[in-house]
Amino acid sequence: MIGKIRSIFRLVRFPNLLIIAFTQYAMRYLIMEPLLPSDSFELQFGDFQFALLVFSTILIAAAGYIINDYFDTRADLINKPARVVVGVSISRKESMILHMILNILGVGIGVYLSFYIGLPSLSLVFVLSTGLLWFYSTNYKKQFLVGNLAVAFLTSLVPLMVVLFEIPLLNREYGEVMIRYDSNFSYLFAWVSAFSFFAFMTTLIREIIKDAEDLEGDNAYGMKTLPIVLGSFWTKVLVVILIAFTLAALIFLLFRHIFFSVDPPDYISLVYFSVFLLLPLIFLIIQVLRARDKRAFHGASILIKVVMLSGILYSLLVFYLVSFKY
């Protein structure tokens, strides 16, 4: 029984689910709440309802991991045989049943929350996310770049879901006050959107690197991933371009909206960006250009994942700066 539970935790990528939960809680309590206009303003989406939103997101993500492994077993037996769970420690039938249960619960909770806040149209986000994860596993991931963009888009939705459920309620409660002072809550959306954009870019980079790492198995399985279609050289060129674009965006964000936006200038963010984001991305470029085998691309995949985590953890620094320094 314990072995089965461990296999399920491996199947649903439990550490990744914890990161998803932390990301959404960070956006709410480390970014949005301290950045509210004054102490008299409060977040309007209830704590319990927010916990349900996080739970719904985790359930749908877990179902996505299961269905991805379900349809990717043959390729995984070549790319990473020691990590295959479906058909080994958990039967294919059990995997599909678990996938369906998690999806039904996740979408059901999401639909309930959408109606609860009076915005039933938000239900589409949960339904479309589930559908996109299914088609990614069955079709999109085999296609040129489509699967990479789909995963990057879904990852960017994780932080964005927090503002989608909060800002309409803030506008409903405090809209007249904000209009009176010629202001709005768009700055909250901008802050969370910056994290969402970073999640999109770094996930896209990581997905392409992972495809380069899994080239052998994907090719044997008949996939048309970017490395298979373009080859190693042009894949590296594209990855380097994406990393360079992310670097430029981070530098622009740092100096245009963070470093000089406060008095005195925010040297703490400057150091954090330089040490944990900019320098690792520069090193990633070097690592990608030097990569010649599966092991080297795996190292690059781990490095970009560390950068992704560093981006999320910047929310802790934002909370400190807003609450205690500025």
Residue pairs with C-beta under 8 A, 6 or more apart in sequence:
3 89
4 89
4 90
7 85
7 89
7 90
8 90
8 98
10 83
10 85
11 65
11 66
11 69
11 85
11 86
11 90
11 95
11 98
12 62
12 65
12 66
12 102
13 62
13 65
16 61
16 65
17 58
17 61
17 62
19 309
19 312
20 54
20 57
20 58
20 61
20 158
21 54
21 57
21 58
22 312
23 158
23 159
23 195
23 199
23 312
24 50
24 53
24 54
24 57
24 158
24 159
24 161
24 162
25 54
26 312
26 315
26 316
27 159
27 162
27 163
27 192
27 195
27 315
28 43
28 50
28 162
28 166
29 319
30 315
30 316
30 318
30 319
31 188
31 191
31 192
31 195
31 315
31 318
31 319
32 43
32 162
32 163
32 166
32 188
32 191
32 192
33 43
34 318
34 319
34 322
34 323
35 187
35 188
35 191
35 322
36 42
36 43
36 188
37 178
37 183
41 170
41 174
43 166
43 170
44 166
44 169
44 170
44 172
44 173
45 53
45 117
45 165
45 166
45 169
49 113
49 116
49 117
50 162
50 165
52 109
52 112
52 113
53 109
53 110
53 113
53 161
53 162
53 165
55 106
55 109
56 105
56 106
56 107
56 109
56 110
56 113
56 126
57 106
57 158
57 161
58 106
59 102
59 103
59 105
59 106
59 109
60 102
60 103
60 106
60 107
60 110
60 126
60 129
60 130
60 133
62 102
63 98
63 99
63 100
63 102
63 103
63 106
63 130
63 133
64 130
64 133
64 136
64 137
64 154
66 86
66 95
66 98
66 99
66 102
67 96
67 99
67 133
67 134
67 137
68 133
68 136
68 137
68 141
69 76
69 84
69 85
69 86
69 95
70 86
70 92
70 95
70 96
70 99
70 137
71 137
71 138
72 137
72 141
73 84
73 86
73 87
73 92
74 221
75 214
75 217
75 218
75 220
75 221
75 223
76 83
76 84
76 217
77 84
77 217
78 216
78 217
78 220
78 221
79 213
79 214
79 216
79 217
79 218
80 214
85 95
86 92
86 95
90 98
103 130
106 126
106 130
107 126
107 127
107 130
110 122
110 123
110 125
110 126
111 120
111 123
111 126
111 127
113 122
113 165
114 120
114 121
114 122
114 123
114 126
115 123
117 165
117 168
117 169
119 168
122 164
122 165
125 157
125 161
125 164
129 154
129 157
132 140
132 150
132 153
132 154
133 154
135 150
136 147
136 150
136 151
140 146
140 147
140 150
141 147
141 150
141 223
141 225
142 221
142 222
142 223
142 224
142 225
143 224
144 224
144 225
144 226
144 229
145 226
147 207
147 225
148 204
148 207
148 208
148 211
148 226
149 204
151 203
151 204
151 207
152 199
152 200
152 201
152 203
152 204
152 207
153 200
155 199
155 200
155 203
156 196
156 197
156 199
156 200
156 203
157 196
158 196
158 199
159 192
159 195
159 196
159 199
160 192
160 193
160 196
162 192
163 188
163 189
163 192
163 193
166 188
167 185
167 188
167 189
170 185
170 188
171 178
171 184
171 185
174 185
178 184
178 185
191 318
194 253
195 311
195 312
195 315
197 249
198 246
198 250
198 308
198 311
199 308
199 311
201 242
201 245
201 246
201 249
202 246
202 304
202 307
202 308
202 311
203 308
204 242
205 239
205 242
205 243
205 246
205 284
205 304
206 301
206 304
206 305
206 308
208 226
208 227
208 235
208 238
208 239
208 242
209 239
209 288
209 297
209 300
209 301
209 304
210 297
210 301
211 218
211 225
211 226
211 227
211 228
211 235
212 227
212 232
212 235
212 236
212 239
212 291
212 297
213 294
213 297
213 298
213 301
214 225
215 225
215 227
215 228
215 294
216 294
218 225
218 227
218 228
219 228
226 235
226 238
227 235
230 238
236 288
236 289
236 291
239 288
240 285
240 288
240 289
243 281
243 284
243 285
243 288
244 285
246 281
247 278
247 281
247 282
250 273
250 277
250 278
250 281
251 278
254 269
254 270
254 273
258 266
258 269
259 265
259 266
259 267
259 269
259 270
262 326
266 321
266 326
268 317
268 321
268 325
269 314
269 317
269 321
272 314
272 317
276 307
276 310
276 313
276 314
277 307
277 310
277 311
277 314
280 303
280 306
280 307
280 310
281 307
283 303
284 300
284 303
284 304
284 307
287 296
287 299
287 300
287 303
288 297
288 300
290 296
291 297
291 299
291 300
